[in-house]
């Protein structure tokens, strides 16, 4: 799993790409269970979330990692969660 995360990090170095993913990933994740209650809101959040994702990759100048391997659809939310936990001091980050 660490090689997936390292590869994911390598494709997300630009600060604006990181920012768009910090907005887009939560929108997508929240939209999924919301489909059970209000599909219109869920669809809106889902689409806007993906727009943020693709905008970030346009800025970075690369394609999303999940185009090569769908496992990255899970790696992205885990990467963002780890960054958020590190930002509030709940996990340590290792510097290479």
N, C-alpha and C positions, 0 to 999 in steps of 0.2 A: 504493500500500500504506500510506503514512503516514496517509491519511485514515481507513483502516480502524482503524489502531492508535489514532489520536486519538479516534475514536468509541468504541472499546473502553475506553480509559482513562476516558472520561466516564461510562461505565456501571459503573465499578468504583472508586468513590472512597471508599466506606465501608471502614474498616480491617477490620471483620469479614468483609465480602465478599471483600476481598483475601486474608484468611487462609483462608477456606473454599476459594477458588480455588487458593491455594498448596498445599492438601492434595488437593483434588478433581482438578485437572488431572493431576498426576503419577499418581494412582491410575488414571485413565482411560487415560493414555498407556501405562503399564506393563501394563495389562490386555490391550491389543490383541495384542501378540505372544505373551502368555502363553496365549491361546486355543489355540495350537498344541500346548502341552504339558499344560495342566491347565485344562479349560474351567470347572470348578467354581470354582476360585480366581479365574480371570479374570472370570467372571460376577460373583462377589462384589465384587471390586475395582471393576469397571465400575459396578455399581449403587451402591455406597457413594460412589464418586467423583461420580456424578451427583446423589446426595442432597446432598453438600456443595455442589455448584454451585447447585442450586435453593434450598438454605437460604440461601446467600449472597445470591442475588437477592431472596429474600423479605425479608431484612434491609435490603438496599439499596432495595427498593421498586420494582424494575423487572423487566422480563422479559429473558431471555438474548438477546444480540445475534443469535445464530444463528437465532432465530425469524424474523428479517427477511431474513437472508442467510446461507446455509450456509458461506460463506467464513470466517465468524467461528469455525468449528470449528477452523480452522488458526491464526487470529490469536491465540486464547487461549493455546495452548502457546508460540507465539513471544513473546508479551508476557511470559509467566512466565519463559521462558528468559532474555530480555533483563534482566528485573528481577534474576534470580539472578546473572547475570554481572556486572551493575552492583554488586550487593551485595558481591561478592568482588573488585571493582576491575578486572575484565577488560574492561569497556566503560564508556565515559563516558555519562552521561545529560545531556540538554540541558534546561535549565529555561526555561519560557516565562513 
